[in-house]
Amino acid sequence: MNINNNSDYKAMRRTSRQNLKRNYIACVTVCFLLMIFGAEYASSDGLLGEHSDLGVSGGSTGVSSHMVKGSQLGNAFFDSLLEEIDNKQLKTATKGVMASLANSLTKTAHVLTFAADAVRHILANHPVMSFLVSLLGVIASLLYYMFFQVQLKIGQRRFFLENRIYRDTRATRIFSVYRTSGVRNVAKIMVLRAVLNLLWCLTIVGGIMKYYEYRTIPYILAENPMLSRKDCFALAKELSMGYKMQMFRFDLTYLLWFIAGFFTMGLLNILYTNPYYRGGQAEFHVMLRERAKAAGTPHIHLLDDAPLYEHRGEARRADLYPSIKIRAKHELSVPWDRHYSIIHIGLIFFAFAMIGWCWEVLYHFILDGILINRGSLWGPWIPIYGVGGTCVVVLLKPLGKKPALMAVCTFFACGIIEYFTSWYFETFDHIKYWDYSNYLFNINGRVCLEGLIMFTILASLGLYMIAPRFDNLFSKWPAKVKVPLLCFLTTAFLGDVIYTHFHPHTGKGISSGLIDFDLPDYQEADVQEVSHV
């Protein structure tokens, strides 16, 4: 039953690297989305950082507790190291979107208290109302964990299992559980798994053993989300029997990668190590499944999704989940390589601009508890999001068949657009709408590496997922609706641009005045840096 450490481990890692290389953008996007939504990878500087049940940073076992302590010691060492480095950016880089999200999740002991803490901060002067809203926040966070984060965890396992066999597996497969009738069943089993992991953790040794036993459950549910609680836990026990030490040793083979990711402030983890590790875990699970099949373990017949392990051609989607009732009749993804009409391009521009505005308003509200129009214009749109997204969809679409090249071009295109937009506002309007001076690897405070990476990923999602869906939606609208709507939006937008030219949209939480210039009083009243346009 033992695994040949030198050959089997190397073979699984080699296969994982090959699978990652041929579908790199999708693999990285999947792991990044899980991190953004707080489902996994909340701490990217530890080997077991992505195992975060119910949001407990670093996992819920004795092993992960030691990893968290080690991470804290490492952070202290790294902080002291930075003090010795004569680099202004390294010393002043204290802000970042991804860092803020990770800190918000890891500074609290429990993800269920995250929303409550945020609301208590907002309603600090109203104790009774704060308690009631905090209680609602706890309930909302629990529902968010059960019916969103958990489902994405299972979908992520499903993606990496499919990615082994099918070269064009799309990132949308993380939503695969929603196509079945197993959403509530998955939520129930995963919550029970988290609770049991926490209880077993009290026994230390038992917690370590059960941690590796229960780690097979997400892969089991990825193949059969309708499996009963009793059968799921029994099958997990059978699959891991005699292999727990090998699972631990296999984890250790990735240790140096996560250490390297730690010294790159998590960037290496995001761009390589996380998907590399997750692909290796998928290979390990397949090995356990094959050996259980060969041994004829009692419950192995419940895993019967043959197309997940045997290539069935490009029309395979209808064959997946053969024993499960599928809710949707069509593939979740839609063709991205299409021709967009002028009217649809215009509507997509406004859709992206409005989505960007909603994101900025919501992000500021969560952090500071203030609901404010964060755009450079007075209307509910932020042009840089619309321009960037539309440029990618229209100009870079020919590169879509080469995702890596498209991502590089998107990275530089977004950087050029953001840099010169900032330069224009500062030069002609004497206003700063964002300042990245305290972000790592920034250029004159106008662009930074972290922002460009996020914009690249979002722009890729816009090209491959969001814009095609908007195009399908707009195609259902009659011309007598689309044309007047586009004319109205364009007129309102141009009017907003003209009005803003004479009456700039400034104020606390919106812009910063540049004191080097002779500004009107209303521009100098409030000086507060912001993150984006």
C-alpha positions as CSV (number, residue, x, y, z in Angstrom):
1,M,0.0,0.0,0.0
2,N,3.0,2.3,0.4
3,I,3.9,4.9,-2.3
4,N,7.3,4.9,-3.8
5,N,8.3,8.4,-2.6
6,N,10.9,9.1,-5.3
7,S,9.0,7.9,-8.3
8,D,5.3,8.4,-7.5
9,Y,5.7,11.8,-5.9
10,K,7.8,13.1,-8.8
11,A,5.4,11.7,-11.3
12,M,2.4,13.4,-9.7
13,R,4.2,16.7,-9.5
14,R,5.4,16.4,-13.0
15,T,1.8,15.7,-14.3
16,S,0.5,18.6,-12.2
17,R,3.1,21.0,-13.8
18,Q,2.1,19.8,-17.3
19,N,-1.6,20.3,-16.6
20,L,-0.9,23.8,-15.2
21,K,1.2,24.8,-18.2
22,R,-1.3,23.9,-20.8
23,N,-4.2,25.7,-19.1
24,Y,-2.3,28.2,-17.1
25,I,-4.7,31.2,-17.1
26,A,-7.7,29.1,-16.0
27,C,-5.8,27.4,-13.2
28,V,-4.5,30.7,-11.8
29,T,-7.9,32.3,-12.2
30,V,-9.6,29.6,-10.3
31,C,-7.3,29.8,-7.3
32,F,-7.3,33.6,-7.4
33,L,-11.1,33.7,-7.3
34,L,-11.1,31.3,-4.3
35,M,-8.8,33.7,-2.6
36,I,-10.8,36.8,-3.4
37,F,-14.0,35.3,-2.2
38,G,-12.3,34.1,1.0
39,A,-13.0,30.4,0.3
40,E,-9.3,29.4,0.4
41,Y,-5.8,30.7,0.3
42,A,-6.5,33.3,3.0
43,S,-2.9,32.9,4.1
44,S,-0.5,32.3,1.2
45,D,2.7,32.1,3.2
46,G,2.2,28.6,4.8
47,L,2.0,25.1,3.4
48,L,-1.4,24.5,4.8
49,G,-2.7,28.0,4.5
50,E,-5.3,27.2,2.0
51,H,-7.0,24.7,4.2
52,S,-9.3,27.1,6.0
53,D,-12.5,25.5,7.3
54,L,-15.0,28.1,8.5
55,G,-12.4,30.7,7.9
56,V,-10.0,29.6,10.6
57,S,-6.7,30.9,9.3
58,G,-4.3,28.2,8.5
59,G,-6.9,25.4,9.0
60,S,-8.4,23.7,12.0
61,T,-6.0,21.1,13.0
62,G,-3.0,20.8,15.3
63,V,-0.7,20.7,12.3
64,S,-2.1,24.0,11.0
65,S,-1.9,25.7,14.4
66,H,1.9,25.1,14.3
67,M,2.0,26.5,10.7
68,V,0.2,29.7,11.9
69,K,2.7,30.1,14.7
70,G,5.5,29.6,12.3
71,S,4.0,32.1,9.9
72,Q,3.8,34.6,12.8
73,L,7.5,34.1,13.6
74,G,8.3,34.4,9.9
75,N,6.4,37.6,9.6
76,A,8.4,39.0,12.6
77,F,11.6,38.0,10.9
78,F,10.6,39.5,7.6
79,D,9.5,42.8,9.2
80,S,12.9,43.1,10.8
81,L,14.6,42.2,7.5
82,L,12.7,45.0,5.7
83,E,14.0,47.5,8.2
84,E,17.5,46.7,6.9
85,I,16.7,47.2,3.2
86,D,17.4,50.6,1.8
87,N,14.3,50.7,-0.4
88,K,11.7,53.3,0.0
89,Q,8.9,51.3,-1.6
90,L,9.5,48.3,0.6
91,K,9.5,50.3,3.7
92,T,6.4,52.3,2.9
93,A,4.3,49.5,1.1
94,T,1.6,49.2,3.7
95,K,-1.5,49.1,1.5
96,G,-3.1,46.8,-1.1
97,V,-6.5,45.4,-2.1
98,M,-5.5,41.8,-1.8
99,A,-3.6,42.5,1.5
100,S,-6.7,44.2,2.9
101,L,-8.9,41.3,2.0
102,A,-6.5,38.8,3.4
103,N,-6.0,40.8,6.6
104,S,-9.8,41.3,7.0
105,L,-10.2,37.5,7.0
106,T,-7.2,36.5,9.0
107,K,-7.2,39.1,11.8
108,T,-10.5,37.7,13.1
109,A,-10.5,34.3,14.7
110,H,-13.5,33.2,12.7
111,V,-15.0,34.1,9.3
112,L,-18.4,34.2,11.0
113,T,-17.3,37.2,13.0
114,F,-16.0,39.1,10.0
115,A,-19.3,40.7,9.0
116,A,-20.2,41.3,12.6
117,D,-17.0,43.1,13.3
118,A,-17.4,45.3,10.2
119,V,-20.9,46.2,11.1
120,R,-20.0,46.9,14.7
121,H,-17.4,49.3,13.4
122,I,-20.0,51.1,11.3
123,L,-22.6,51.3,14.0
124,A,-20.3,51.8,17.0
125,N,-22.5,54.7,18.3
126,H,-25.6,52.6,18.4
127,P,-25.0,49.5,20.6
128,V,-28.5,48.0,20.4
129,M,-28.7,48.4,16.6
130,S,-25.1,47.2,16.3
131,F,-25.9,44.0,18.2
132,L,-29.0,43.2,16.0
133,V,-27.2,44.0,12.8
134,S,-24.1,42.0,13.9
135,L,-26.4,39.0,14.6
136,L,-27.7,39.3,11.1
137,G,-24.1,39.6,9.9
138,V,-23.3,36.3,11.6
139,I,-26.2,34.6,10.0
140,A,-25.4,36.1,6.6
141,S,-21.7,35.0,6.9
142,L,-22.8,31.4,7.8
143,L,-25.1,31.3,4.8
144,Y,-22.3,32.8,2.6
145,Y,-19.9,30.1,3.8
146,M,-22.4,27.2,3.3
147,F,-23.9,28.2,0.0
148,F,-21.1,30.0,-1.7
149,Q,-17.6,29.4,-0.3
150,V,-18.2,25.7,0.3
151,Q,-19.6,25.3,-3.2
152,L,-16.6,27.0,-4.7
153,K,-14.2,24.7,-2.8
154,I,-15.9,21.7,-4.3
155,G,-16.1,23.3,-7.7
156,Q,-12.3,24.0,-7.5
157,R,-11.6,20.3,-6.9
158,R,-13.9,19.5,-9.8
159,F,-12.0,21.9,-12.1
160,F,-8.6,20.3,-11.3
161,L,-9.9,16.8,-11.7
162,E,-11.4,17.7,-15.1
163,N,-8.3,19.7,-16.1
164,R,-6.3,16.4,-15.9
165,I,-8.2,15.0,-18.8
166,Y,-9.6,17.9,-20.8
167,R,-7.3,20.6,-22.1
168,D,-9.8,23.4,-22.4
169,T,-11.4,23.1,-19.0
170,R,-12.7,26.6,-18.1
171,A,-12.6,28.4,-14.8
172,T,-16.5,28.4,-14.8
173,R,-16.3,24.8,-13.6
174,I,-15.9,26.1,-10.1
175,F,-19.7,26.7,-10.2
176,S,-20.4,23.1,-11.3
177,V,-22.1,22.1,-8.1
178,Y,-24.9,24.7,-8.8
179,R,-25.8,22.6,-11.9
180,T,-26.7,19.7,-9.7
181,S,-29.3,19.1,-6.9
182,G,-26.5,18.6,-4.4
183,V,-26.0,22.2,-3.1
184,R,-27.7,21.7,0.3
185,N,-26.1,18.2,0.7
186,V,-22.6,19.6,0.0
187,A,-23.2,22.4,2.5
188,K,-24.4,20.0,5.2
189,I,-21.5,17.6,4.8
190,M,-18.8,20.3,4.6
191,V,-20.1,22.1,7.7
192,L,-20.1,18.8,9.6
193,R,-16.6,18.1,8.3
194,A,-15.4,21.5,9.7
195,V,-17.0,20.9,13.1
196,L,-15.6,17.4,13.4
197,N,-12.1,18.7,12.4
198,L,-12.4,21.3,15.1
199,L,-13.4,18.8,17.8
200,W,-10.7,16.3,16.7
201,C,-8.2,19.1,16.9
202,L,-8.6,19.0,20.7
203,T,-6.9,15.6,20.7
204,I,-3.9,16.9,18.8
205,V,-2.8,13.5,17.3
206,G,-6.4,12.6,16.4
207,G,-6.8,16.0,14.8
208,I,-3.8,15.4,12.5
209,M,-5.1,11.9,11.5
210,K,-8.7,13.1,10.9
211,Y,-7.5,16.1,9.0
212,Y,-5.9,13.9,6.3
213,E,-8.8,11.6,6.4
214,Y,-11.4,14.3,5.9
215,R,-9.3,16.0,3.2
216,T,-10.5,13.5,0.7
217,I,-14.2,14.6,1.2
218,P,-14.1,17.6,-1.1
219,Y,-12.9,15.4,-3.9
220,I,-15.5,12.8,-3.2
221,L,-18.2,15.4,-3.3
222,A,-16.7,16.9,-6.5
223,E,-17.4,13.6,-8.2
224,N,-20.7,12.8,-6.5
225,P,-22.3,15.8,-4.7
226,M,-25.4,13.8,-3.8
227,L,-23.6,11.2,-1.7
228,S,-25.1,10.7,1.7
229,R,-23.3,11.8,4.8
230,K,-22.7,8.3,6.0
231,D,-21.4,7.0,2.7
232,C,-19.2,10.1,2.2
233,F,-17.4,9.8,5.5
234,A,-17.1,6.0,5.1
235,L,-15.6,6.4,1.7
236,A,-13.2,9.0,3.0
237,K,-12.0,6.6,5.6
238,E,-11.5,3.9,3.1
239,L,-9.6,6.1,0.6
240,S,-7.2,7.4,3.2
241,M,-6.6,4.2,5.1
242,G,-2.9,3.5,5.2
243,Y,-2.0,6.7,3.2
244,K,-2.2,9.5,5.8
245,M,1.6,9.6,6.3
246,Q,2.2,9.6,2.6
247,M,-0.3,12.5,2.2
248,F,1.7,14.4,4.8
249,R,5.0,13.6,3.1
250,F,3.6,14.7,-0.2
251,D,2.6,18.0,1.3
252,L,6.2,18.5,2.5
253,T,7.5,18.2,-1.1
254,Y,5.8,21.6,-1.7
255,L,7.3,23.2,1.4
256,L,10.1,25.0,-0.4
257,W,7.7,26.5,-2.9
258,F,5.5,28.0,-0.2
259,I,8.6,29.3,1.6
260,A,9.6,31.0,-1.7
261,G,6.1,32.4,-2.0
262,F,6.4,33.8,1.5
263,F,9.5,35.8,0.5
264,T,7.7,37.1,-2.6
265,M,4.9,38.4,-0.3
266,G,2.5,35.7,-1.7
267,L,3.0,36.7,-5.4
268,L,4.6,33.4,-6.3
269,N,1.8,31.5,-4.5
270,I,-0.9,33.4,-6.5
271,L,0.9,33.0,-9.9
272,Y,2.2,29.5,-9.6
273,T,2.4,27.6,-6.3
274,N,-1.3,27.5,-5.4
275,P,-2.5,26.0,-8.7
276,Y,0.6,23.7,-8.8
277,Y,-0.1,22.4,-5.3
278,R,-3.9,22.0,-6.0
279,G,-3.1,20.1,-9.2
280,G,-0.8,17.8,-7.3
281,Q,-3.5,17.1,-4.7
282,A,-5.9,16.1,-7.5
283,E,-3.3,13.7,-8.8
284,F,-2.9,12.2,-5.4
285,H,-6.7,11.7,-5.0
286,V,-6.8,10.0,-8.4
287,M,-4.1,7.6,-7.2
288,L,-6.1,6.8,-4.0
289,R,-9.2,6.3,-6.1
290,E,-7.5,3.9,-8.5
291,R,-6.0,1.8,-5.7
292,A,-9.4,1.7,-3.9
293,K,-11.0,0.5,-7.2
294,A,-8.3,-2.2,-7.6
295,A,-8.8,-3.3,-4.0
296,G,-12.6,-3.4,-4.3
297,T,-13.3,-1.3,-1.2
298,P,-16.9,-1.4,-0.1
299,H,-18.1,2.1,-1.1
300,I,-15.9,2.8,-4.1
301,H,-18.7,1.9,-6.5
302,L,-20.4,5.2,-5.4
303,L,-17.7,7.1,-7.4
304,D,-18.9,6.3,-10.9
305,D,-18.2,9.5,-12.9
306,A,-16.1,7.7,-15.6
307,P,-15.9,10.7,-18.0
308,L,-14.0,12.5,-15.2
309,Y,-11.1,10.1,-15.6
310,E,-11.5,8.9,-19.2
311,H,-11.5,11.3,-22.1
312,R,-14.9,11.2,-23.9
313,G,-14.3,13.8,-26.5
314,E,-15.2,17.5,-26.7
315,A,-18.9,16.9,-26.2
316,R,-18.2,15.4,-22.7
317,R,-20.2,17.9,-20.6
318,A,-23.5,16.0,-21.1
319,D,-21.7,12.8,-19.8
320,L,-20.4,14.3,-16.5
321,Y,-22.3,13.5,-13.3
322,P,-23.9,10.4,-14.9
323,S,-25.8,9.5,-11.8
324,I,-26.8,13.1,-10.8
325,K,-29.7,15.1,-12.0
326,I,-28.4,18.1,-13.9
327,R,-30.3,21.3,-13.5
328,A,-29.0,23.2,-16.5
329,K,-29.2,22.0,-20.0
330,H,-26.5,24.2,-21.4
331,E,-22.8,24.6,-20.7
332,L,-22.1,27.4,-18.1
333,S,-19.6,29.0,-20.4
334,V,-20.4,30.7,-23.7
335,P,-18.3,31.2,-26.8
336,W,-16.0,34.2,-26.4
337,D,-14.7,34.5,-29.9
338,R,-17.5,36.5,-31.5
339,H,-18.2,39.7,-33.4
340,Y,-19.6,42.5,-31.3
341,S,-21.9,45.1,-32.9
342,I,-21.2,48.8,-32.4
343,I,-24.4,49.1,-30.2
344,H,-23.4,46.1,-28.1
345,I,-19.8,47.5,-27.6
346,G,-21.3,50.8,-26.4
347,L,-23.6,49.0,-24.0
348,I,-20.7,46.8,-22.8
349,F,-18.7,50.0,-22.1
350,F,-21.3,51.4,-19.8
351,A,-21.8,48.0,-18.2
352,F,-18.1,47.7,-17.3
353,A,-18.0,51.4,-16.2
354,M,-21.0,50.8,-13.9
355,I,-19.7,47.6,-12.5
356,G,-16.4,49.4,-11.6
357,W,-18.4,52.2,-9.9
358,C,-20.4,49.6,-7.8
359,W,-17.1,47.9,-6.9
360,E,-15.5,51.1,-5.7
361,V,-18.5,52.3,-3.8
362,L,-18.9,48.9,-2.1
363,Y,-15.2,48.5,-1.3
364,H,-15.1,52.0,0.3
365,F,-18.3,51.3,2.3
366,I,-16.9,48.0,3.7
367,L,-13.6,49.5,4.7
368,D,-14.7,52.9,6.0
369,G,-18.5,52.6,6.6
370,I,-19.2,55.6,4.4
371,L,-21.5,55.4,1.4
372,I,-20.1,57.8,-1.2
373,N,-19.9,58.3,-4.9
374,R,-16.3,57.3,-5.6
375,G,-16.1,58.1,-9.3
376,S,-14.2,60.9,-11.1
377,L,-17.6,61.9,-12.6
378,W,-20.8,62.7,-10.9
379,G,-22.8,59.8,-12.5
380,P,-22.8,56.1,-11.5
381,W,-19.9,55.2,-13.8
382,I,-16.1,55.1,-13.7
383,P,-14.7,55.6,-17.3
384,I,-11.4,53.8,-16.7
385,Y,-13.2,50.5,-16.1
386,G,-15.3,50.9,-19.2
387,V,-12.3,52.0,-21.4
388,G,-10.0,49.2,-20.1
389,G,-12.6,46.5,-20.4
390,T,-13.8,47.6,-23.9
391,C,-10.2,47.9,-25.2
392,V,-9.5,44.3,-24.1
393,V,-12.7,43.0,-25.7
394,V,-12.3,44.9,-29.0
395,L,-8.6,45.3,-29.5
396,L,-7.1,42.2,-27.7
397,K,-9.8,39.7,-28.7
398,P,-7.6,38.4,-31.6
399,L,-5.1,37.3,-29.0
400,G,-7.7,35.3,-27.0
401,K,-6.6,32.0,-28.5
402,K,-3.2,32.6,-26.8
403,P,-4.2,33.4,-23.2
404,A,-0.6,33.9,-22.0
405,L,0.2,36.5,-24.7
406,M,-3.2,38.1,-24.2
407,A,-2.6,38.4,-20.4
408,V,0.8,40.1,-21.0
409,C,-0.7,42.6,-23.5
410,T,-3.6,43.2,-21.1
411,F,-1.2,43.9,-18.3
412,F,0.7,46.6,-20.2
413,A,-2.5,48.0,-21.8
414,C,-4.2,48.5,-18.4
415,G,-1.0,50.0,-17.0
416,I,-0.8,52.5,-19.9
417,I,-4.4,53.5,-19.6
418,E,-4.3,53.9,-15.8
419,Y,-1.0,55.8,-15.8
420,F,-1.9,58.3,-18.4
421,T,-5.4,58.8,-16.9
422,S,-3.8,59.6,-13.6
423,W,-1.3,61.9,-15.4
424,Y,-4.1,63.7,-17.2
425,F,-6.0,64.4,-14.0
426,E,-3.0,65.6,-12.1
427,T,-1.6,67.7,-15.0
428,F,-4.8,69.4,-16.3
429,D,-7.3,69.2,-13.3
430,H,-4.7,69.3,-10.5
431,I,-6.5,66.4,-8.8
432,K,-5.5,63.0,-7.6
433,Y,-8.2,60.4,-7.7
434,W,-5.8,57.6,-6.6
435,D,-2.3,57.3,-5.2
436,Y,-0.3,54.0,-5.0
437,S,2.7,55.6,-3.3
438,N,2.3,53.2,-0.3
439,Y,1.9,50.1,-2.6
440,L,4.7,47.8,-3.4
441,F,6.3,48.2,-6.9
442,N,4.6,51.4,-8.0
443,I,5.5,54.0,-10.6
444,N,5.1,57.5,-9.4
445,G,2.1,56.4,-7.4
446,R,0.0,56.1,-10.6
447,V,0.2,52.4,-11.2
448,C,1.4,49.4,-9.0
449,L,2.1,45.8,-9.7
450,E,-0.7,44.5,-7.4
451,G,-3.3,46.6,-9.2
452,L,-2.2,45.7,-12.6
453,I,-2.3,42.0,-11.8
454,M,-5.8,42.3,-10.5
455,F,-6.9,44.4,-13.6
456,T,-5.3,41.7,-15.8
457,I,-7.3,38.9,-14.2
458,L,-10.5,41.0,-14.2
459,A,-10.0,42.0,-17.9
460,S,-9.4,38.3,-18.8
461,L,-12.7,37.4,-17.1
462,G,-14.3,40.2,-19.0
463,L,-13.1,38.9,-22.3
464,Y,-13.8,35.2,-21.7
465,M,-16.9,35.3,-19.5
466,I,-18.5,38.7,-18.8
467,A,-18.6,40.4,-22.2
468,P,-20.0,37.3,-24.0
469,R,-22.8,37.0,-21.5
470,F,-23.7,40.7,-21.8
471,D,-23.7,40.2,-25.6
472,N,-26.1,37.3,-25.3
473,L,-28.3,39.4,-23.0
474,F,-28.3,42.5,-25.3
475,S,-29.1,40.2,-28.3
476,K,-32.4,39.4,-26.7
477,W,-33.4,43.1,-26.5
478,P,-35.2,44.6,-29.5
479,A,-33.5,47.4,-31.4
480,K,-36.2,49.9,-30.3
481,V,-34.9,49.4,-26.7
482,K,-31.2,49.2,-27.2
483,V,-30.7,52.2,-29.5
484,P,-32.7,54.7,-27.3
485,L,-31.0,53.3,-24.2
486,L,-27.5,53.7,-25.7
487,C,-28.4,57.3,-26.9
488,F,-29.6,58.2,-23.4
489,L,-26.6,56.8,-21.7
490,T,-24.2,58.5,-24.1
491,T,-25.9,61.8,-23.8
492,A,-25.9,61.6,-20.0
493,F,-22.3,60.6,-20.0
494,L,-21.1,63.4,-22.2
495,G,-23.2,65.8,-20.2
496,D,-21.5,64.5,-17.1
497,V,-18.1,64.9,-18.6
498,I,-18.7,68.5,-19.6
499,Y,-20.3,69.4,-16.2
500,T,-17.4,67.7,-14.4
501,H,-14.9,69.7,-16.4
502,F,-16.2,72.9,-14.9
503,H,-17.3,71.4,-11.5
504,P,-14.8,68.7,-10.6
505,H,-16.1,65.9,-8.5
506,T,-13.9,66.2,-5.4
507,G,-14.1,65.7,-1.6
508,K,-13.3,63.5,1.2
509,G,-12.9,59.9,0.2
510,I,-12.9,60.9,-3.5
511,S,-9.8,62.9,-4.4
512,S,-6.7,64.6,-3.1
513,G,-5.8,68.2,-4.0
514,L,-2.2,68.8,-5.3
515,I,-0.8,71.4,-3.0
516,D,1.8,72.4,-5.6
517,F,-0.9,74.1,-7.6
518,D,-3.1,77.1,-6.9
519,L,-6.4,75.2,-6.3
520,P,-9.9,76.5,-5.6
521,D,-11.0,76.2,-2.0
522,Y,-13.3,73.3,-2.6
523,Q,-10.5,71.3,-4.0
524,E,-8.2,71.9,-1.0
525,A,-10.9,71.2,1.6
526,D,-10.2,67.5,1.8
527,V,-7.0,65.6,1.2
528,Q,-7.4,61.8,1.3
529,E,-5.9,59.2,-1.0
530,V,-8.0,56.6,-2.7
531,S,-7.3,53.4,-4.5
532,H,-8.7,53.7,-7.9
533,V,-10.5,56.1,-10.2
